[in-house]
Amino acid sequence: MIGFIIAGLIIGALARLIKPGKQNLGLIATLLLGIVGSLIGGTIASFLGTGQIMELNVIGFIVSVIAAVLLIGVAESLSGRRRVTR
């Protein structure tokens, strides 16, 4: 479980480095987006037959980072909409 949280934090941090521009996300949001991205990446890697969902592998890691980058984009767009409506 601790390894999963650390992997989520690393994936979230890498996604924030890859995503251009400034993100207004805190450490907890980065961690949560990284964990969700990790779950998505693990699921896709499992469907591709490269390993189990909780297993660390290259394909799962790459897909996890891509999923986290996309999730950061979604989180930014949702937070931008909230600021506009206020």
SVG drawing of the C-alpha trace seen along z (x, -y; Angstrom):
<svg xmlns="http://www.w3.org/2000/svg" viewBox="-21 -35 31 46">
<polyline fill="none" stroke="black" stroke-width="0.4" points="0.0,0.0 2.8,-2.4 4.6,-1.5 1.4,-2.2 1.1,-5.7 4.8,-6.5 4.3,-5.3 1.2,-7.5 3.1,-10.5 6.0,-9.8 3.6,-9.4 1.7,-12.5 4.9,-14.5 6.1,-13.3 2.8,-14.1 3.0,-17.7 6.5,-18.0 5.3,-16.8 2.2,-19.0 3.1,-22.4 2.1,-25.5 1.5,-26.1 -0.9,-23.8 -2.7,-25.1 -2.6,-21.6 -1.4,-20.9 0.5,-17.8 -2.7,-15.9 -4.3,-16.6 -1.0,-15.5 -1.0,-12.3 -4.7,-11.5 -4.3,-12.1 -1.2,-10.0 -2.9,-7.1 -5.9,-7.3 -3.5,-7.4 -1.7,-4.5 -4.9,-2.5 -5.8,-3.3 -2.4,-2.5 -2.3,0.8 -5.8,1.7 -4.8,1.0 -1.5,2.9 -3.4,5.8 -5.7,5.8 -2.7,5.8 -1.4,8.9 1.8,7.3 1.2,8.0 -1.2,7.7 -2.9,4.4 -0.8,3.9 2.4,5.0 5.1,2.5 6.0,2.8 7.2,0.4 4.0,0.4 1.9,-0.2 4.1,-3.0 4.1,-4.8 0.3,-4.5 0.0,-5.6 1.9,-8.8 -0.1,-9.5 -3.3,-9.0 -2.2,-11.2 -1.3,-14.0 -4.8,-13.7 -6.3,-13.8 -4.4,-16.9 -5.8,-18.6 -9.3,-17.6 -8.7,-18.8 -7.4,-22.2 -10.4,-22.6 -12.8,-21.8 -11.1,-24.2 -11.0,-26.9 -14.8,-26.5 -15.4,-26.9 -13.4,-30.1 -15.3,-31.6 -18.7,-30.9 -18.0,-32.7"/>
</svg>
